[in-house]
């Protein structure tokens, strides 16, 4: 219900209908207040005592009709109402509602066309000054005093209109900046997802190609297996890249395309066994254990957990001399835990060439740490006293 109300409040059609209703109400109010705000109502509007009541009502309606065009022709409507004020002065009638409407029109015109509002204000003040001197036969000082008060109200309305216009421009610029930041954040997220996915595949392909080159003459069967693994891994990577590029080339999701494909590659904890099978082809056996009752997790938790495991296993393949790797996934009532441990004795380990436990710099562990931090989780990584490397994370869910 809240989403429906928010959508309706920002819908262009709803805003347009609301504006039309306000304009219609203003025109009706203006027509109604013309006789009620006349200083000398016994004379009738424009001092036409011979007009019948029905004719007077028709005259009020005709005078209010220009207000209906204020959204399309604000300057022309202001000129029309100013002309009505001048004619009213000429016939000896000065309804105060005309003055109120002129001030409101100046404010509205300042929002749409500030220069036209300024010119209209000057013209209105000049007309008031001339009418007071010639029509009402007032002294110059009294006419200047009245025109000065009129100008003050115009100035206040113009300032309010300009402030509203600047505020609207600022909000529009802020929305554009927010949209740009969202796009940039999405691009960075996509880049991180592609790095994790492609780095894993390229790491396996590198290991398999090196193994095939070493045994190509002595062990043709192992060479064939390595080449098959390279083909399978590269084909899956190519399909994932094609899916990503296809999603990027499609229009961005909006109300008209609610089923648009996501911009990020898919990945979840359900893909961990397949990840282990691919890694086994590169010479590292991954033993996966599950603790707790497996259940669906929020998409961002599933994806981040899978990418952390993928990055850790990729670094085992590329940088560790370990032949085995243990992955433990634990489902808890309030989250999920991940632990990736290897017993390699080389310089590597999950992420060690890119980030030592003490240095805190690099992209491997840094990317994992950023994922966990964004989800308000806990992350740790470092060498184990008994040898090897350990990556552990806990994600709330």
Helices and strands as residue ranges (DSSP letters): H 2-10, H 12-36, G 41-43, G 45-47, H 53-65, G 66-69, H 74-90, H 96-112, H 114-130, I 131-135, H 140-215, H 220-249, G 269-271, H 272-280, E 285-291, H 299-319, E 324-332, E 335-342, H 364-374, E 378-383, E 389-396
